[in-house]
Amino acid sequence: MSGCRPLRPEEIYEVSRSFGGRYQWRDRALFLVGLYTGFRITELLSVRWHDCVRHGQVTEALCVERRHMKQKQRGRTVALHPEARAALARWYEDDQPASGTLHVFRSRKGHNRPLRRQTAWQILMEAYSSCGMSGRLGTHSLRKTFALAVHEQLGRDLYRTQQALGHANIGSTIDTVVKILGHANPRRAWCNASVVCSRPSALDSRIMSRAMRPSKQILLRTRYTLFCILR
């Protein structure tokens, strides 16, 4: 759901502790791995145990093969945050998979069938609801949260944010960050493109010029100028 908003820190804390029932460790791992890797939900559901476990230990990075990626142009490898690794380790201990080819986030129905996107959405929406959260939420909220955190931690560097998100085109990164900043600060949503990068580097400028139509370049620069004047 492209209109989803990112999660706030206090919401992340509440949701991570809200899962219960027979599959609580699977569902918690789904939430935390999605949150800390930024994989799209279909990419995340494609993961098998051999992608993240070696010799009984969760690896330091998670790899998704090219054929499972959105554009199918190249695979993506993301370092696992300690909380995501711990969540996977707890689910691995509980799941006790007989083979590394089994899907990490398996459905209860059928043999080695991954969860459907709709089922993953229902799992997360129930968790959000139990925490009293409101607004436009969904599976993509995890990727949006990851994108917002990465963009800030990388000093609002567009090129490095693009690499972290696995976008094939910098224009996709710009659109994503603009929408996220609109959710984070709705009162400035009309000029939120301006804060995509506070001081665009020469490399960022060249990439943006190649990726965007001239009219969109002018709009972005105008919004940036307005923001600098009004902030």
C-alpha positions in Angstrom: 0.0 0.0 0.0 1.9 3.1 -1.3 -0.1 5.5 0.9 1.0 3.9 4.2 2.7 6.0 6.8 5.9 5.1 8.7 5.8 4.0 12.3 6.9 6.1 15.2 9.5 4.7 17.7 7.0 4.2 20.5 4.7 2.3 18.1 7.6 0.0 17.1 8.2 -0.8 20.7 4.5 -1.6 21.3 3.9 -3.6 18.2 7.1 -5.8 18.7 5.6 -6.9 22.1 2.0 -7.4 20.9 2.2 -10.7 19.1 0.8 -13.8 20.7 -0.6 -17.3 19.9 1.0 -20.3 18.3 2.8 -18.3 15.7 3.9 -15.3 17.7 7.6 -15.8 17.1 7.0 -16.1 13.3 4.9 -13.0 13.3 7.3 -11.0 15.5 10.2 -12.0 13.2 8.1 -11.0 10.1 7.6 -7.5 11.7 11.2 -6.9 12.9 12.9 -8.3 9.8 10.7 -6.3 7.5 11.3 -3.2 9.7 15.1 -3.5 9.8 15.8 -4.6 6.2 13.3 -2.6 4.2 12.4 -5.5 2.0 9.0 -5.4 0.2 6.5 -7.9 1.6 6.7 -10.2 -1.4 10.5 -10.2 -1.2 10.3 -10.9 2.5 7.9 -13.8 2.1 10.2 -15.5 -0.5 13.0 -16.0 2.1 13.9 -19.6 3.0 15.9 -20.7 6.0 19.0 -21.3 3.9 19.0 -17.6 3.0 19.6 -16.6 6.6 20.9 -19.6 8.6 24.2 -21.3 8.4 25.2 -24.3 10.6 22.3 -23.6 12.9 23.2 -19.9 13.4 21.4 -16.8 11.9 23.7 -15.1 9.5 24.8 -11.4 9.8 23.0 -10.5 6.6 19.9 -11.5 4.7 20.0 -12.2 0.9 17.0 -12.2 -1.4 17.6 -13.6 -4.9 17.2 -11.5 -8.0 14.2 -13.5 -9.2 12.3 -12.6 -6.1 13.0 -8.8 -6.3 10.5 -6.4 -7.7 12.4 -5.4 -10.9 14.2 -8.8 -11.1 17.4 -6.9 -12.1 19.6 -7.9 -9.2 19.5 -9.5 -5.8 19.8 -7.6 -2.6 21.8 -8.3 0.6 21.0 -6.4 3.8 22.9 -6.5 7.1 20.6 -7.8 9.9 20.0 -5.6 12.9 20.6 -7.4 16.2 16.9 -7.3 17.0 16.0 -8.8 13.7 18.7 -11.5 14.1 17.4 -12.3 17.6 13.8 -12.5 16.4 14.9 -14.9 13.6 16.9 -17.0 16.0 13.9 -17.3 18.4 11.6 -18.3 15.5 14.2 -20.8 14.2 14.4 -22.4 17.6 10.7 -22.7 17.8 10.2 -23.8 14.2 12.9 -26.5 14.1 12.8 -26.7 10.3 13.7 -30.1 8.8 15.3 -28.5 5.7 16.8 -25.2 4.8 14.6 -25.0 1.7 11.5 -24.4 3.9 10.1 -20.9 3.8 10.8 -18.8 6.9 7.4 -17.3 6.9 5.3 -20.4 6.1 1.6 -20.7 6.0 -0.3 -23.2 8.1 -1.9 -24.4 4.9 -0.1 -26.7 2.5 3.5 -28.0 2.6 6.1 -25.3 2.5 3.8 -22.6 1.2 4.7 -19.0 2.2 2.2 -16.7 3.7 0.1 -14.8 1.2 0.5 -11.0 1.1 -3.1 -10.6 2.4 -2.4 -12.9 5.3 0.8 -10.9 6.2 -1.3 -7.7 6.0 -3.9 -9.2 8.4 -1.2 -10.3 10.9 0.3 -6.8 11.0 -3.1 -5.0 11.0 -4.2 -7.0 14.0 -1.0 -6.0 15.8 -1.5 -2.4 14.9 -5.1 -2.5 16.0 -4.2 -4.1 19.3 -1.8 -1.2 20.0 -4.5 1.4 19.3 -2.8 2.7 16.2 -4.5 4.8 13.6 -3.9 6.2 10.2 -3.0 4.5 6.9 -1.0 1.4 7.9 -0.1 -1.8 6.2 2.8 -4.0 5.3 4.5 -1.2 3.4 4.7 0.8 6.7 7.7 -1.3 7.5 9.6 -0.3 4.4 8.6 3.3 4.9 9.9 3.3 8.4 13.2 1.7 7.2 13.5 4.3 4.5 12.9 7.2 6.8 15.5 6.0 9.3 18.1 5.2 6.7 17.7 8.6 5.0 18.3 10.4 8.2 21.2 8.2 9.4 22.9 8.7 6.0 22.8 12.4 6.3 20.0 12.7 3.8 22.3 11.4 1.1 20.0 10.5 -1.9 22.5 8.1 -3.6 23.2 6.1 -0.5 19.5 6.0 0.4 18.8 4.6 -3.1 21.4 1.9 -2.6 20.0 1.0 0.9 16.4 0.7 -0.5 17.5 -1.2 -3.6 15.8 1.2 -6.0 16.8 0.9 -9.7 16.1 4.6 -10.3 16.9 7.6 -8.1 13.5 9.0 -9.0 11.8 6.3 -7.0 13.9 7.2 -4.0 13.0 10.9 -4.3 9.3 10.1 -4.6 9.5 7.7 -1.6 11.3 10.1 0.7 9.0 13.0 -0.3 5.9 11.0 0.6 7.4 9.8 3.9 8.4 13.3 4.9 4.8 14.4 4.1 3.5 11.8 6.5 6.1 12.8 9.2 5.3 16.5 8.9 1.9 17.1 7.2 2.0 20.8 7.8 4.9 21.1 5.4 3.8 18.4 3.0 3.3 21.0 0.2 7.0 21.7 0.2 8.4 18.4 1.6 10.5 17.7 -1.5 12.8 20.4 -0.3 14.1 18.4 2.6 15.0 15.3 0.6 18.6 16.5 0.8 19.6 19.6 2.8 22.8 20.1 0.8 22.7 18.0 -2.4 26.1 16.8 -3.4 27.4 17.1 -7.0 26.7 13.4 -7.5 23.1 13.8 -6.2 22.5 16.7 -8.5 23.8 14.8 -11.6 21.7 11.7 -10.7 18.6 13.9 -10.2 19.1 15.7 -13.5 19.3 12.4 -15.4 16.4 10.8 -13.5 13.8 13.6 -13.6 12.1 15.6 -16.3 13.2 19.2 -16.6 9.8 20.4 -15.2 10.1 18.2 -12.2 13.7 19.4 -11.6 12.4 23.0 -11.6 9.6 22.1 -9.2 12.0 20.4 -6.8 14.5 23.3 -6.8 11.6 25.8 -6.3 10.3 23.9 -3.3 13.8 23.6 -1.9 14.2 27.4 -2.2 10.9 28.1 -0.5 11.7 25.7 2.3 15.0 27.4 3.0 13.3 30.8 3.1 10.4 29.7 5.3 12.0 27.3 7.8 
